[in-house]
Amino acid sequence: MVSKATILVLGQKTVLQELLFVDLQRQLTVLQASDENQMIDKTFGNKRVDCIIVDIHSVGCDPDDVFQWLKKDSATKNIPIIALGDAEDDIDLWLQAGAVDFMFKSIPASIVAARVKILRDVMIKTQLLIDVASLDALTSVANSRRLDEYLDVEWRRSLREYYPLSLIRIDIDSFAVFNDQFGIGAGDDMLKQVAELLDSLTNRAADMVSRYDGDEFFILLPGTELNNALLLATRMMAGIALLGTPIGNDDNAGLLSASAGVATIEPSADKHRQSLVDEAGDMLERARQRGGNQVEGVAI
């Protein structure tokens, strides 16, 4: 059974809107938000919002202003926008600003639903391409671009909801030696195993594992305090050791290990998300300099 499309109507509730909602709800899942914060919260709270319908008179803003804040946030920037109004003079203004369609308030709900369903079909196909482009080709976890986008989303959300962000940067110790000893093919297989292990140890849907560069993985943990992030990093390092992969020659043999750097930040207006990445990198470097196979962490 195909699920109903989900739309979010942006604007204050009016009698006209409520009448339209009643008809639409028979064919679509309809959400309503009266301002920017409500809208972003509802897009985060739902797996997929297929379309945002802007009641242009209710929002009381210039179309360029509306699109500026709709497109600046990663949670809403890729959702198609339909303008809902009752004056022909508004059509060009909203289409030029970025709306994919303009509909009059007098339009029957069945036509609104049909247009939204067509948009959803297009968006699903587009999203499939985006999802493929967001994955690391070797390990199938998120790639660095996807991690950067997600960090931006979670940074903005944490500013509104006042929760910490933790980042683990984990790197395979002596991975170049492993590649030299067993070959690049074996190294690729090892990275796949490590990625699968790290992904299996992150139990929350909000957590993201990313292969960021070579043999370095990032794990973003929204709402996680430093102590818990350190515990998870330790479990990940132990899991890599338990893979039991030998490394080195007969005179200096051992098992493959990893080092980790952890940073936790309480986002605020005077801080920047890049500092989370940089501090976790500094902690990783400290762990390496102290011999590897250990974790270092800091709260910013």
Protein Blocks (a to p, Z undefined) as FASTA:
>chain_A
ZZddddddeddddfklmmmmmmmmmmmccdddfbfklmmmmmmmpmbafbdcddfklnop
afklmmmmmmmpmklmmpccddddfbfklmmmmmmnopabdcdfkbcfklmmmmmmmmmm
mmmmmmmmmmmmmpcfklopacfklmmmmmmmmmmmmmmnopaddddddddehklmmmmm
nojklmmmmmmmmmmmmmmmmmbfkbccddfbhjaccdddehiafklmmmmmmmmmmmmm
mnopaeddfklgcddddddddddddddfkbcfklmmmmmmmmmmmmmmnngjiacdddZZ
